[in-house]
Amino acid sequence: MARWSYPRPLSSEITPRSAWLSRRRFVAAVTSATVGGLAGHAQADALRTRPGPFQAKETPTSLADVTHYNNFYEFGMDKSDPSTYSAAFRPRPWTVTVDGLVSRPRVWDIDDLMAAMPIEERLYRMRCVEAWSMVIPWDGFPLATLLRQAEPLGNARYVAFESVLRPEQMPGQRTGLDSLQWPYVEGLRLDEAMHPLTLLAVGLYGQTLPTQNGAPIRLVVPWKYGFKGIKSIVRIRLVEKMPPTTWNRMNAAEYGFFANVNPDVDHPRWSQASERIIGAGGFFGGGRKKTLMFNGYGEQVAGLYDNMNLRTSY
């Protein structure tokens, strides 16, 4: 298949954050008054974001980099593959099943789900396992809000996530790594899932979530490595025992269940003590910085792991 080439904007061409926030507030106000009958209540609601409680201090990564430098192996192994090969992927219609050890299991239509949840804007530093990072303005809602509606039972200890299986639309599911088993699955401990930092994202930069970034709904857990951020979710299931996860199942010696950012524990094939900042010094990133424990969110989440050895529980 042919590779496409995308133009990369100069830094001087990237709209400052203050400008796009002002424009976004204007669009949101207009949208709430006029667009409901045209685009549907869910799309209007997605634009009416409010600032979330956790905002990264760093400058956001440009939209061009955020949407053209991705890990989404369902579309291919290269960072450009998701934006190149996801055009045929259809994120509507879509349903998300929430079931397992809950009192109120439900199958949600994605638009009903978006309309029912408080959509917030949060700036998170996303880190991937290759020790590169971005700062992304996600639009979404706390996973805890959805789980509370399902009413977890007393024996629920973990939350298992499952991604969509569509090999006819996702070429990586046909020709990707033989050692990866599809569909992609992930998991969190219930207390991690209920933490207010944990987000289900349905958009970024005030736009509907692009296909290459996990449309229509994905997980964002900012103190963990990027492979925990399962994309294109179709099922969320509460369970009693630790669920299997895709990369841990593929190579447990390299990819642990918890995947907390810990710069003191190297990946067997590379150091994780520093990170390459995408967009600094060119598209492929010339800037580096020291990796922070828990990706800089230690004050908020370290208490979740007080009795754990984070060198062995990685």
Secondary structure, DSSP 4 states (H G I P E B T S, - for coil): -PPP------GGGSPPHHHHHHHHHHHHHHHHHHTHHHH-HHHHHHHS-EEEEEE-SSPPPPHHHHHHS---TTS-SSTTHHHHH-TT----S-EEEEEESBSS-EEEEHHHHHHHS--EEEEEEEE-TTSEEEEEEEEEEEHHHHHHHH-B-TT--EEEEEE---TTT-THHHHS-TTPPSSPEEEEEHHHHTSTT-EEEEEETTEEPPGGGTTT-EEE-TTB-GGGS--SEEEEEEESSPPP-HHHHH-TTT--SS-B--TTS-BTTB--SEEEEEETTEEEEEEEEEPPGGGGTHHHHGGGGTTS-TTT--
